[in-house]
Amino acid sequence: MSKYQSLWEYIQNRGDQSFQLTFDEIQDIVGIPIDHSFLTAKKELAEYGYQVGKISMKGKTVAFHKITESNG
C-alpha cells in the first residue's frame, strides 16, 4: 500500500473537479510531510480518477484535477 493512500482516498471522496491543497493540509491527511517520493507516487492517483497538476514549491501547494473522458 502506498504511503499516500489516505490522500488518494481523500481526493476521490472530495469529488471536486479541481482544487488545491497546501503541503500542510497534505501532511495532516497523510500524517507525514510531503517529500520526494510524492513525485513518483503521484501516478497512483489516476486509479482514483484524478491527476496531479501544478506543484508550487514557492506557494507550497499542489493542484489536483479530475480526469475527464474526452470524445475527441
C-alpha positions as CSV (number, residue, x, y, z in Angstrom):
1,M,0.0,0.0,0.0
2,S,1.2,3.5,-0.9
3,K,2.0,5.9,2.0
4,Y,-0.2,8.3,0.1
5,Q,-3.2,6.0,0.0
6,S,-5.2,8.1,2.5
7,L,-4.6,11.2,0.4
8,W,-5.8,9.5,-2.8
9,E,-8.9,8.4,-1.0
10,Y,-9.5,11.9,0.4
11,I,-9.2,13.4,-3.1
12,Q,-11.6,10.8,-4.6
13,N,-14.1,11.3,-1.8
14,R,-13.9,15.1,-2.1
15,G,-15.2,14.8,-5.7
16,D,-14.3,18.3,-6.8
17,Q,-13.3,18.9,-10.5
18,S,-10.2,20.9,-9.5
19,F,-8.8,22.1,-6.2
20,Q,-5.5,22.8,-4.4
21,L,-4.2,21.5,-1.1
22,T,-1.3,23.0,0.8
23,F,1.7,20.9,1.8
24,D,0.5,21.3,5.4
25,E,-3.0,20.0,4.5
26,I,-1.5,17.0,2.8
27,Q,0.7,16.4,5.8
28,D,-2.4,16.5,8.0
29,I,-4.2,14.0,5.8
30,V,-1.3,11.6,5.3
31,G,0.3,12.0,8.7
32,I,3.8,12.6,7.2
33,P,5.4,15.6,5.4
34,I,5.3,15.6,1.6
35,D,8.7,14.5,0.2
36,H,10.4,13.5,-3.0
37,S,8.6,10.2,-3.1
38,F,5.4,12.2,-3.9
39,L,6.7,12.8,-7.4
40,T,6.9,9.1,-8.1
41,A,3.7,8.2,-6.2
42,K,1.5,10.8,-7.9
43,K,0.9,8.5,-10.9
44,E,-1.1,6.2,-8.5
45,L,-3.8,8.9,-8.3
46,A,-5.0,8.1,-11.8
47,E,-6.5,4.9,-10.3
48,Y,-8.8,7.2,-8.3
49,G,-9.9,9.3,-11.2
50,Y,-7.6,12.3,-10.6
51,Q,-4.2,13.6,-11.6
52,V,-1.7,15.9,-10.0
53,G,-1.5,19.3,-11.7
54,K,0.9,22.1,-10.8
55,I,3.1,21.6,-7.7
56,S,4.2,25.0,-6.4
57,M,7.3,24.9,-4.3
58,K,7.1,28.6,-3.7
59,G,3.4,28.6,-2.7
60,K,3.7,25.1,-1.1
61,T,0.6,23.9,-2.9
62,V,-0.4,21.0,-5.1
63,A,-3.2,21.2,-7.6
64,F,-5.5,18.2,-8.3
65,H,-7.8,17.7,-11.4
66,K,-10.5,15.2,-12.1
67,I,-9.7,13.1,-15.2
68,T,-12.4,13.6,-17.7
69,E,-13.1,11.3,-20.7
70,S,-12.9,13.2,-24.0
71,N,-14.5,12.1,-27.1
72,G,-12.0,13.9,-29.2
